[in-house]
Amino acid sequence: LTRLANIVGLVQMRAFLDSDAPHWEEQLRTNLWSQWFVAHAAGRHMVAEGGGAIAMVASVSGVYGARNQAAYGAAKAGVMSLARTLADEWGPFGVRINCVAPDITAVPRLVDMVPGTEEQALAMFDQMAQAEGVPLRRFGRTHEIAGPLLFLLSDLSSFMTGQTLVVDGGTMI
């Protein structure tokens, strides 16, 4: 069976009243349309093959509102809706589609923006998480997002489709 992790994301923080149509178009193109293009191509193959699994990366910004992330959140909510719809349409062909919705995660792009070593950047992010009251008191690490993605692509989740796993360090508690 074909298995695909469909990972894409780029948030551009902007207050809603400061946003414009090109900003929204870029956020939707990057965060929703790219997921659509990949799923469309992979889905044709998986349906013809008689099965498969896709795990998409959404965001908690698509689950609840996040200041200065209206376009990004709308796109990521669209990803979760797309996954539910495809799960319904492709389930009869043995194709499963699920999502992971991470929150604050120290992705390499973010770590690279901080002067100093990776360890210093992670320490700074963890201090920010503590100040914000994140129950696990730190930012997530990329491998902690990869684990749920692998679970959703594995046979351990063979009776799951159309679901979103929130991986947020407890921020939604």
N, C-alpha and C positions, 0 to 999 in steps of 0.2 A: 504494500500500500504506500502511496505517496503521502508524505507528511511535510508540512510547510509552516515555518514560523514567519509571519508577515509583520515585520518590525519596521516602523517608520514613525518619526515624530520630530517636530520642530515647533517650539512655542516661541512666539514673539509677543512679549508682554506689551499691552497697549490698552489704555482706558477706552471704553466703548465709544465715548463721544469724540475721542481723538483718532478713532479708526476710520478707515475709508474703504471703498469697494476693492481697490487693489490689495489691501492688507487682508481682507476677508477672503478674496480669491486665492491668494497665496497660501493662507492657512488651510483652506478647504482642499486645494490642489495637493498640498504636501501631506496633510494628515488624514484625508478621507479618500480623495480620488486615487491616490497611489495605492491604497489598500484595495480599492475597487478594481483597478487594472490588474493587480497581481492575483486577486481572488478570481476574477473573470477568466484569466488564462489558465490558472491552476484548476479551477472548478471544471472547466471543459474536459480536461485530462482525467480528473478524478471521477467524474460522473461516467465517462466512457470506460474507465478502468474498473468501475464498480466499487469504489471506496477510497477513503483517504481522510486526512485530518488537517485542518488549518487552525493555527492559534494566532490571533491578531493581538497587537498591542494597542490598547485604548489608553485611558487615563482617568484618574479620579476626577479630573476637571470636567469630564463628560458625565459623571455621576451626580455631582453637586456643583454649584456655582463657585467660581474662583475669580477673585478680583483681577481685573486687567487680562483676563483670559477668555473673553466671550467668544472670539472666533475659534480659538484652539479648543475650548470646551465643546462648542457646537459641533466641530468636526469629529472630536473623539466620541461624543454621544452618537453621532452618525455611524461611527465604526461599530459600536455596540449594537445599534439597530440593524445595521447591515448583517452582522453575524447572526442575529436572531432570525432574520428573514432567510438568509442562506441556509441556516440549520433546518428550517422548515421545508424549504424547497428541495434541498439536496439530501436530507436525511433518508428518504426512500431509496436513494442510490448508494447508501452506505458511507456518505461523506458527513463528517462532523466538523462544526465550526464553533470555536469558543474564543473568549478574549481574556487577557490579563489587563487589569487596570491598576498600574502602579501610581504611587504618590512619590514623594521626595526621594529621588534616587541619584546617587553620585555617579552619573554617567561620565565617560571619559571626556566628552566635549565640555561638561561643566567643570570637572576637575582641572582640565587644562587652562581654564580661564583664571585660576587662582595662582598668584605668584608663589613660588616655593616648591616644596616637594609634594608628592601625592599624599603622603602621610599628613603633612601640614594642612593640605586642602581638606582631607577627610575629617581631621580634628576640628577645623573651622565649621564644616557642615554639621558635624555632630553637636557642636555648641549651639548652632542656630536651631537645630531640632529640639534640643533641651529647652532653649528659651521659648520656643513656640509651643511647648507642652506635648510634643510627640510622645506617646506612651513608651515606645521602645528607646526613646532618647537619642536617636541617631537617624541619619539618612540611610536609605537602603543602598545596597551594593548591587552591581549588575548581575552577579551570580544568583542573587536572591530573587531576581525577576526571571532569570533563565530557568531556574528550578520549576516554577509553576508552568512556564511555557512547555518545558519537556514533559511534565505531567500531563498537560492537555493534549500533547501529541502522542503520548504513549497509550498502550492498551490498559493502563491503570485507570484511565478515564473513558473507557470504551462505551459507557452508558451516559455520557455527558455530551450535550450539544446545545448551542444557543445560550450558553452561560458566560458570565463574567466573574472572574476571580479578582477580588480587590486585594492588592498587595501593598499595604500602606503604613506598616509599622504601628497600626492602631489609631491613625488620625481620625477615622470615621466612627470611633467608639462614642 
